[in-house]
Amino acid sequence: MTVPSDKLSPAQFLQHQLQEVITLLDKQQLETSLVQRGPATNHELIEAVLHKQHKTRLQDKFAQLHPADIAYILESLPLDQREIAWDAIKSELDGQVLLEVSDAVRQTLISGMEAEELATVASNLDTDEIADLAADLPKRAMLKILRSLNSKERLHLNTILAYQENQVGSRMDFGMITIRDDLNLKAIKAYIRKLGKLPSNTDKLFVVDQDNRVKGILPLQRLLTHSPFKHVSDVMVTDFVMFQVDQEISEASRAFERYDLISAPVVDSNGELQGRLCVDIILDFIRDKSDEDILTQAGVGEEEDLFSSVWKSARNRWSWLIINIITAFASTRIIGLFEDIILQLVSLASLMPIVAAMGGNTGNQTSMLIIRSLALGQISSSNVHRLIKKELTLAVLNGIFIGFIMGFLGFLLYRDWALSAVMAIAMFINLMVAVVVGLGIPLFRHKFGKDPAVGASVMLTAITDSMGFFIVLMLASLFLIK
Amino acid sequence: MTVPSDKLSPAQFLQHQLQEVITLLDKQQLETSLVQRGPATNHELIEAVLHKQHKTRLQDKFAQLHPADIAYILESLPLDQREIAWDAIKSELDGQVLLEVSDAVRQTLISGMEAEELATVASNLDTDEIADLAADLPKRAMLKILRSLNSKERLHLNTILAYQENQVGSRMDFGMITIRDDLNLKAIKAYIRKLGKLPSNTDKLFVVDQDNRVKGILPLQRLLTHSPFKHVSDVMVTDFVMFQVDQEISEASRAFERYDLISAPVVDSNGELQGRLCVDIILDFIRDKSDEDILTQAGVGEEEDLFSSVWKSARNRWSWLIINIITAFASTRIIGLFEDIILQLVSLASLMPIVAAMGGNTGNQTSMLIIRSLALGQISSSNVHRLIKKELTLAVLNGIFIGFIMGFLGFLLYRDWALSAVMAIAMFINLMVAVVVGLGIPLFRHKFGKDPAVGASVMLTAITDSMGFFIVLMLASLFLIK
């Protein structure tokens, strides 16, 4: 298998592989078009041969690559070329590649496949991998796959599918090796030799009793460094981290970071071993979650295939834009109500958007810090009051500072003391509002068991905008208009 | 050591530990105040004993906890209690705890320590761990530490410190085990037995030649499953991933995800082995990066200690707010230039902020997708044109759709066909501007080797706001004002 060597960095390596595939694809497409266009001439035969040659070279190319690299290449290819490339990948690799591509690209690949093909693909996968694909597979293919599994595999598959995406149970695999504690290390080594192969991420063996309850773990490290005549019970570690099937995966991922885990047992409520959770899954989870957070923040609903149809992308983004235009209309209605004030003091039209925007900015700072601290579990009932006090004090300082700048710049522009004072006070009040809202939305959502991040920024902006306009116009009508 | 069992989830476990520590701290503080206040009575002696008892219980508590959990507890404590807790932690653990706390909290802990104390703390750490702390240590402590190291350790430390934070070299450790390929597996096993302990994250041994160049890797898996009489050269893997010391850590982290690595060799430009990179460091890197991205996006300069002084937090957030108020003033100056237009058609005051805001929203969607695709390495010279074409087509669709909604809602409010048409067209144009800017900023920054994400949203908002105001007011002055 070709992997990044010391000559090329991982990213250069990928770019290089992508370029080679594109060159092969371009040649093949050129010839395909020649063959299809040309009448039956002597050339045709030669071209057909050439075409076949390039296809074989493409197949050889893919056969050398890691499934994750093939996935990267497929994601970087436009739809027509992607289809040709997908055909050139050996069917044994198809399953691994489907696991590695993004959801959006997986759908484009699966949509062109028959149920039988998909069942064959699945036969090369472990049950936990089939479970990963299950949501994207057509029903007919899924039935075929279920029928081809033995009863243990079917049980495993159903176990995983029974859990929600955010639960540990949905991300576990069944690659754990279990041993009894009354054997000596020599026997364990002989057992492993007989197995012939260890699943990836095996850094420890799980020691279970007769009821399949986990009593301890035996790190390979200890297996290798202790005398072969010692018993597992003497060598095993008994203070180890394990997870419940129904725990949140985000919580488990924090535990992996905290305790530097490679793999850990997953048990049910009776303490019986159900599977294991591995660090590669945790890495993928953290990356997906962070990408998702950033995209959701920007209002891109779900992961987009870079080359999906324009219509699909448009639908993905419109719901966000519609929400935003409606909230924007709602908050600017405040301005509509005060049109006579603006006619009397037109400088308000250019000054009030500043007050509104700064409210959004400070509120966002507060809410982001709170959302992150909630995610880290750093906020508890014992310290939330101190935190609120600190943010409110900060808001007063911010309000004075930014309010002063607002008043000063306003005076520079309009040379009107009263106007400047009103703008400074309006800024102060709106920043206080912003911090209260920026604290309140995530804390309340969290208190009621909801994701504190969802919708925080839209709601915040809607409130700080309308309050910003309202405060400025109200103060102006009270103090500036005769 | 106490770790999350199957009774408590990791987060519940942490909350529980924190609560216990706080209870102990509260008792101790209460007694401290009694002892300090009270005159010399008979009670004093009893109280002093009680105080000591609680301190011992606190020490015992911390001695049972994982350094990462202690770090979590320290981060969740307000400054005064944090200091008392820090004193109660055994000095052997201090180093590990300092490594686990956030930068901001680390500074509060280190600031209260003498150079000698810090040197003692460092003596319990590996050189790569000392390097992690180096930036936060006072110069005097660092000199003391350097003097206490042997020449090999000093070389290691200097090697790591020579690389920038974003390079692989700065994150490597020296825990690799190297072997020669002419030995058989039995000899390797004997060697490991003699070592007595394997560094954490050891999933493979590195096979080097006499010049310390990496020829292959020997996964522990193979060591355990192959015959002890086979030679390393027959069993080792020769297509393996390795990294250059000066490669970007973000690139290496993508490779860890892609190839499911636990550890990998790091070599210099001559191919000589320098160290190894492990998955626990990669996990921390990905988490830190994602937290940083989100906080930077919101204008929180750097990680904040939840309980740091208000002044410190204020300074951390002000630079962002100042940048924003200045750009807000700049873009609203456009409105100032057109005040006579607004006086003639005051409805523009409430309609134009909508056009400006929607430009920001759509531009943000585009730029976030581009920034993410650039980070994933999915954008290359071969597909960038297709991508630009797609986003522009999408912008036309968005422009028509959102422009139509704008015109429709505008008509509902003001029953003015001409005004509605102008607002719809202004929206269309501003969305086109937004997408061009949203594409342009990250692509250009990337082209010139800069982080595409930095400052993208401020610049984008500044441009879409001012263009939004300008387009509305310009069109209005051309078509609506007689």
Interface residues (C-beta under 8 A of the other chain):
Chain A: M1 T2 V3 P4 S5 D6 S9 P10 A11 L14 Q15 L18 Q19 I22 H66 A68 D69 Y72 E75 S76 L77 P78 E100 K189 I192 R193 L195 G196 K197 L198 S200 N201 T202 D203 L220 Q221 L223 L224 T225 D239 F240 V241 M242 F243 Q244 Q247 E248 E251 A252 R254 A255 F256 E257 R258 Y259 D260 I262 V267 G271 V279 D280 I282 L283 D284 I286 R287 K289 S290 D291 D293 I294 L295 Q297 A298 G299 V300 E304 L306 F307 V310 W311 S313 A314 R317 W318 W320 L321 I322 N324 I325 A328 F329 T332 R333 I334 I335 G336 E339 I342 L343 V346 S347 A349 S350 L351 P353 I354 A356 A357 M358 N361 T362 N364 Q365 S367 M368 L369 R372 S373 G377 Q378 I379 S380 S382 N383 R386 L387 K390 T393 L394 L397 N398 F401 I402 I405 M406 L409 L413 D465
Chain B: M1 T2 V3 P4 S5 D6 S9 P10 A11 L14 Q15 L18 Q19 I22 H66 A68 D69 Y72 E75 S76 L77 P78 E100 K189 I192 R193 L195 G196 K197 L198 S200 N201 T202 D203 L220 Q221 L223 L224 T225 D239 F240 V241 M242 F243 Q244 Q247 E248 E251 A252 R254 A255 F256 E257 R258 Y259 D260 I262 V267 G271 V279 D280 I282 L283 D284 I286 R287 K289 S290 D291 D293 I294 L295 Q297 A298 G299 V300 E304 L306 F307 V310 W311 S313 A314 R317 W318 W320 L321 I322 N324 I325 A328 F329 T332 R333 I334 I335 G336 E339 I342 L343 V346 S347 A349 S350 L351 P353 I354 A356 A357 M358 N361 T362 N364 Q365 S367 M368 L369 R372 S373 G377 Q378 I379 S380 S382 N383 R386 L387 K390 T393 L394 L397 N398 F401 I402 I405 M406 L409 L413 D465
